[in-house]
Amino acid sequence: MQPAPHMVTGEAGLDLLRRFEGFSAQAYRCAAGHLTIGYGHVVRQGEVYADGISEADALALLARDVVVAEDAVRRCITAPLNQAQFDALVSFVFNLGGGALQRSSLRRKVNRQEHDEIPGEFLKWVWASGKKLPGLIRRRRAEAALYTLG
């Protein structure tokens, strides 16, 4: 059994994403070195934001990018999830990519429903470019807290 195919990120998950990604009308390099704009949208080849982006356009990009993260969670997770667990995992994937979830012990423990061990698994992912980042520690703690609401 996998997360319901119709499950989408709830308001708590979207709030968490908006809070930790923050809004930037101008492109910038994130801690991992990726050119980013809006609410954590990684600028792809061919996308040009020379004049910046409106918040409305940033929200539209966020909605599109969240679908990619949701699809990765559905592909990687075979255990049933409640809304809070799904939202926490979508935030994790949005930030780190589906490959990170695919190869993680977090995925294995979620799929084995070892729920007591999940918060510690989130906290393993607090590094970017070889540095332990306070912002990532806060984000992983928030994701772990949301996950445990389930």
GIURBEL-V346967 format. One record per backbone hydrogen bond with DSSP energy under -1.0 kcal/mol. CO is the residue of the C=O (numbers start at 0). NH is the residue of the N-H. Records with the same first field share a line. If there is no record, write none. Layout:
BEGIN
CO: NH ; NH
END
This chain:
BEGIN
3: 6
9: 13
10: 14
11: 15
12: 16
13: 17
14: 18
15: 19
16: 20
17: 21
23: 37
24: 52
27: 35
29: 32
33: 29
34: 42
35: 27
36: 40
37: 23
40: 36
43: 46
48: 51
53: 57
54: 58
55: 59
56: 60
57: 61
58: 62
59: 63
60: 64
61: 65
62: 66
64: 68
65: 69
66: 70
67: 71
68: 72
69: 73
70: 74
71: 75
72: 76
81: 85
82: 86
83: 87
84: 88
85: 89
86: 90
87: 91
88: 92
89: 93
90: 94
91: 95
92: 96
96: 100
97: 101
98: 102
100: 103
103: 107
104: 108
105: 109
106: 110
107: 111
108: 113
109: 112
112: 114
113: 116
116: 120
117: 121
118: 122
120: 123
121: 124
125: 132
127: 130
130: 127
132: 136
133: 137
134: 138
135: 139
136: 140
137: 141
138: 142
139: 143
140: 144
141: 145
142: 146
143: 147
145: 148
146: 149
END
